[in-house]
Amino acid sequence: MPDDTLRRTATALVVLAALFAAWAGWSWYAAAHDDAYAYSRVRDEVVRAGEQGVQNLNTLDYRDLGTGLETWRNSTAGDLHRQITEGRADFEKQVTKARTITKARILDAAVSELDERSGKARVLVGVEITVTPPDGDPATKQSRLIGELTRTSGGWKLSKLGQAPTEGL
Amino acid sequence: MRRLLRLYRPFSVALAIVLAALALRPAAGMLREDENPRDKAVLDDVATTEVIGDVSTSLGKVFAYTPDGVAATEQAAARELSGAALKQYRRVFGQVKAQVAAQRVTLTTRVVRAGVVSLDGDAARLLVFLDQTATRGGKPDGTPAAAQLLVTAHRDHGHWSITELKSV
């Protein structure tokens, strides 16, 4: 008789455990295979990458050009990356001569297009850029930027960037 | 003792299943971890296109006037804006109105680009880039002004109206 009670308890536990496992497994499967969630995660990733990229490309200190321009290179892909790499020497000369410090503050950003399949996205970014010359007061202006992002093995990176409205963006 | 030993198997099976379930459940939660899981910006392309369309059209009507068409602009504002946006607009436009007629000012607004920042049910926030061109007495009044607005919109009976306007 006590054997029977124990056996029934054990069976009941197995059934309950199986039900709990089935529910947990189902919710894991649903989360992992939910396209909408996957897409919205990519969208949030693209906004973050766009904001960070714009922030990086509008930040430069003439006293530490090496680090600054390396960040520029790491934040970009495609055409923009090539332009930065090719124009680097000239650009370094210009900034060293002008002795400016540029800082950026992101105001707001939105994704306007996102094609997961081709790994391309477009973002609108409102940014406030402050340029401090060697002598004189810092000048602040607001900029409306449109950026194209491309998915790379190292995450989403800016492949084009321009003022709105702008050709080809 | 032998009886207890025989039950060792079902208990350990139950324990193993529970452990597996305990591991899967938080994993599902982690997969879903999101800033706002209900945010459908860009994802819902129909609503995204609609809200951009409605808001752009509204801004084009509300931020446009001619010396003799002030009433039409006010009517458009009453139609397209509501809540805080309408109150704020009326305060500003009340001050501008007199000059519009006296100095023969016209204003046109063109939405250059707009993107949806967030979209949750019937509420949306947009980042809008717009160009404003003014003329005074028939002559261009400077170059087009570049502006950025953060717009809050609300959907009512299928139409998005602007409830808040903030210059970025």
HADDOCK unambig.tbl for C-alpha pairs under 7 A between the chains (distance, minus, plus):
assign (segid A and resid 3 and name CA) (segid B and resid 3 and name CA) 6.56 0.50 0.50
assign (segid A and resid 7 and name CA) (segid B and resid 7 and name CA) 6.87 0.50 0.50
assign (segid A and resid 10 and name CA) (segid B and resid 10 and name CA) 6.06 0.50 0.50
assign (segid A and resid 10 and name CA) (segid B and resid 11 and name CA) 6.03 0.50 0.50
assign (segid A and resid 13 and name CA) (segid B and resid 14 and name CA) 6.11 0.50 0.50
assign (segid A and resid 14 and name CA) (segid B and resid 10 and name CA) 6.79 0.50 0.50
assign (segid A and resid 14 and name CA) (segid B and resid 13 and name CA) 6.91 0.50 0.50
assign (segid A and resid 14 and name CA) (segid B and resid 14 and name CA) 4.52 0.50 0.50
assign (segid A and resid 17 and name CA) (segid B and resid 14 and name CA) 5.62 0.50 0.50
assign (segid A and resid 17 and name CA) (segid B and resid 17 and name CA) 5.71 0.50 0.50
assign (segid A and resid 17 and name CA) (segid B and resid 18 and name CA) 5.22 0.50 0.50
assign (segid A and resid 18 and name CA) (segid B and resid 17 and name CA) 6.23 0.50 0.50
assign (segid A and resid 20 and name CA) (segid B and resid 21 and name CA) 6.33 0.50 0.50
assign (segid A and resid 21 and name CA) (segid B and resid 17 and name CA) 6.14 0.50 0.50
assign (segid A and resid 21 and name CA) (segid B and resid 18 and name CA) 6.32 0.50 0.50
assign (segid A and resid 21 and name CA) (segid B and resid 20 and name CA) 6.65 0.50 0.50
assign (segid A and resid 21 and name CA) (segid B and resid 21 and name CA) 4.21 0.50 0.50
assign (segid A and resid 24 and name CA) (segid B and resid 21 and name CA) 5.29 0.50 0.50
assign (segid A and resid 24 and name CA) (segid B and resid 24 and name CA) 5.64 0.50 0.50
assign (segid A and resid 24 and name CA) (segid B and resid 25 and name CA) 4.82 0.50 0.50
assign (segid A and resid 25 and name CA) (segid B and resid 21 and name CA) 6.70 0.50 0.50
assign (segid A and resid 25 and name CA) (segid B and resid 24 and name CA) 5.96 0.50 0.50
assign (segid A and resid 27 and name CA) (segid B and resid 25 and name CA) 6.94 0.50 0.50
assign (segid A and resid 27 and name CA) (segid B and resid 28 and name CA) 6.00 0.50 0.50
assign (segid A and resid 28 and name CA) (segid B and resid 24 and name CA) 6.03 0.50 0.50
assign (segid A and resid 28 and name CA) (segid B and resid 25 and name CA) 6.30 0.50 0.50
assign (segid A and resid 28 and name CA) (segid B and resid 27 and name CA) 6.43 0.50 0.50
assign (segid A and resid 28 and name CA) (segid B and resid 28 and name CA) 4.06 0.50 0.50
assign (segid A and resid 31 and name CA) (segid B and resid 28 and name CA) 5.62 0.50 0.50
assign (segid A and resid 31 and name CA) (segid B and resid 31 and name CA) 5.97 0.50 0.50
assign (segid A and resid 31 and name CA) (segid B and resid 32 and name CA) 6.06 0.50 0.50
assign (segid A and resid 32 and name CA) (segid B and resid 31 and name CA) 6.39 0.50 0.50
assign (segid A and resid 37 and name CA) (segid B and resid 32 and name CA) 6.96 0.50 0.50
assign (segid A and resid 39 and name CA) (segid B and resid 43 and name CA) 6.83 0.50 0.50
assign (segid A and resid 40 and name CA) (segid B and resid 43 and name CA) 6.60 0.50 0.50
assign (segid A and resid 107 and name CA) (segid B and resid 168 and name CA) 6.67 0.50 0.50
assign (segid A and resid 109 and name CA) (segid B and resid 117 and name CA) 6.71 0.50 0.50
assign (segid A and resid 109 and name CA) (segid B and resid 127 and name CA) 6.90 0.50 0.50
assign (segid A and resid 110 and name CA) (segid B and resid 115 and name CA) 5.23 0.50 0.50
assign (segid A and resid 110 and name CA) (segid B and resid 116 and name CA) 5.68 0.50 0.50
assign (segid A and resid 110 and name CA) (segid B and resid 117 and name CA) 4.63 0.50 0.50
assign (segid A and resid 110 and name CA) (segid B and resid 127 and name CA) 6.49 0.50 0.50
assign (segid A and resid 111 and name CA) (segid B and resid 115 and name CA) 6.05 0.50 0.50
assign (segid A and resid 111 and name CA) (segid B and resid 116 and name CA) 6.76 0.50 0.50
assign (segid A and resid 112 and name CA) (segid B and resid 115 and name CA) 4.87 0.50 0.50
assign (segid A and resid 112 and name CA) (segid B and resid 116 and name CA) 6.88 0.50 0.50
assign (segid A and resid 124 and name CA) (segid B and resid 115 and name CA) 6.66 0.50 0.50
assign (segid A and resid 144 and name CA) (segid B and resid 129 and name CA) 6.93 0.50 0.50
assign (segid A and resid 165 and name CA) (segid B and resid 112 and name CA) 6.16 0.50 0.50
